[in-house]
């Protein structure tokens, strides 16, 4: 498992043979996919993962209220940025003139930017938004309404054309395991969290925080599973 900056970076890694497979939001990797020429989408999953959200007590009630505000996104090459521009545009705002964009990554950096007022809305994706707000103890959030929020198939699984030609059974096997894991995790979320920590022990919290962190991990998992059922 190798983390990447955004969907474009994942696509580049696959195209250059540095990664076998990548999962990314559509908006982030499609521009690079056209340039590379050897990338193929082999599966779609997850409905409407991108969200622009604010704390429930925020004066921002609608997309139109974002005029003059700063929206935090993962990076300017990420799917969240590309899709959030469409969300803003659909609300009748100019994404280049009416709002500002600030790359805030995910996790602590995004949470700190919102808490400090550097951004007035978080525009990442389902689980990343939950994580950022949780870090600053904001439990109630508002998703700004948009007809684009429920758009299906917004996350893609990509491999290279060479991998499909040379190892089709590997691609099929990985996709089968991917979908089986989604079904299994939906039925066993606590066990899925425990297995994740066993696989990546460096992410396992200290005993004093384990119960609280396990509850958050389950919430993050279920947030995504609600959108990713096959």
N, C-alpha and C positions, 0 to 999 in steps of 0.2 A: 504494500500500500504506500503510495507516494502522494502526499498533498501537493496541489498545484494552486497557483494564484487565482485562476478563473477558468471558464470554459474554453477560452482561446488557448490558454497554456496547456490544458489537457489535450485539446485537438492537436496542437503542435507536437506534443510528446508522442502521441500515437502515430502521427504522420512521419515523424523522424525515427520511428522504431525504438524510442526510449520507453514506451509503455505499450502494453498489449491492448488495453481496453480503457475507456474513460467514460464517465457519466457527467453530463453537463447540461445546463440550461440552454435552450435552443438559441437564444439571441446572442450568446457569447461566442459560440464556435462556428456558426454558419458562415460568417465572413471569411474566416480562415479556411473553412472546408472548401470553399470555392477556389481559393488560391492553391491549396495543397493538391487537390485532385484525386488523392488516393484514400480518402476517408469515406466510410459508409455507415449509415445509421442502421442498426440491426434491431433496435427495440425502442418503443416509446413508453414512458410511464409517467405518472404523476400529473394530476390536473391542477392548473393554476397555482403553482408554488410561489409565485412572486406576489408580494403584498407591500403596500405602503401603509404603515401603521403609526399611530400616535398613542400616547397614554390617554386613558379614558377621560381624564380631567382637562386635557388639552383644549384650547379654544378652537383648534382646527377640527371642523366637523365634516367637511366635504373636500373632494379633490380641488374644487375651485378656491378653497381657503388656503391652498398652498402657494398662491400668488405672492411673490416677494419672499418666500421661505427657502430654507436650505434643506435638501433631502440627502441623507447619508446612504451611499451604495458601497458595495464591496470594492469595486475598482471601475475605472472607465472602460475596461475591456470585458466586464462581466455581463452575464445575462440579465442580472438584476437592473443594471443601468440601462441597457437597451430596452428592456420591457417597461421599466418605470417611465421612460420617455413617452412610450405609447400611452400608458395610463394617464399621464399628465395631458398629453395631446387630446385624448378622447374627452377630457373634461373641458376642452376649449381653451387651454393654456398653451403658450409657446414654450416648449421645453428648453429652448436656448435663451429666451429673454425673460420669461415670467418667473422662473425658478432657478435656483443655483444647485449644483451638485458637488458633494464632497466625498471622496473616497475614504471610507472608514474601516475597511476590512470587515472582520466579524469578531464577535466576542467582546473582550474588554475595551478595545478601541472604539467600537461602535457604541457600546454602553456609555463610555465616558463622554463621547461627543454629544450624545443626547442629553445626558445629565448636566453638562456644562452649558448647554444652549447653543453649541456650535452648529448643531442641526436641529431642526424642529420636527422631523419625521424620519423614520427608519424604513428604508426601501430595500431590504435584503430578500429573504425568502422565508417560507413558513417556519422551519426549525431555527434558523439563524435569528429571526426576529424574536422568537420566544426566548432564546438564550440571552440576547442583548438586554431585553426588558427585565428578565429575571435577575440579571447581575446588578441592576439598580433597584431591585425589589418593587418593580411595577407589575402588579398582578393583572389589573384590568386594562386591556388595550382596545383600541378601536381600529378596525380595518376600514380604510376609506373606500367607499363603494365605487365600483366601476363595472361596466358590462364585460370587461376583459378578465375579471377575477376568476371566472370559472373556465377559462379556456383550457381544453384538454391537451394532453400530450406535450407538456412544456419541458419535460426532461427527456434526454435521449441517451442511449447507450451507443457508443461509436467504436469501431475498430477499423483497421486498414483493409484495403482490398486484398493485399497480399496475405493477410491472416485468414481471410475467408477462403481464398483459393488453396492455400497450403494446409490449413488446419481447420476445416469446417467443423469437425467433431469437437474441437476445443471451444469454438464459439458457441455452438449449440449447448455443450455441457455447462459452460459458464452462465449462459442465459437461463438454463433450467434451474441451476443452483440459485441464481438471483431471485427468480420468481418463487421458488420453494421457500427460500429464507423469508420472503415477505409474508407468505401465508403462515409460516411457522411462528414468526415473531409476533404477528397479530394475535395468535392464540396463546403465546407465552412471552409477554413483554418483559416481565421481571427476569426470566431466565435468559432472554436475549441480551439484556443489559449485563447480567453476570458473565455471560460468555464473551461479550465484547471486552470487558475489563480483564478477563483471563487472557485473552489474545493480546491485549495492549495494556500490560500491567502498569506502565508509566502513567496511564490515565486514571488508574484506580485511586479514589480519594482516601484520605486517612480515615481510620475507624470512627473518629469523632464526627466526621461529616458524611459518613457513608449513607445514612438513612436519607438525609436531605438531598444529597447528590443523586441517589438512586431514584428518588421521586422525580427530580428534574430530568434525569436521563429517560425515564419512562415517558414523561410528558413530551419530550422532544421526539422520541420514537413514535408515539401514537399520533403526534401532529402530522408526521410524514406518512405514516401508514394509512391515515384517513384519506390521503390523496393518491396513494400508490397501489391500490388493490388491482390485481390483474383482472 
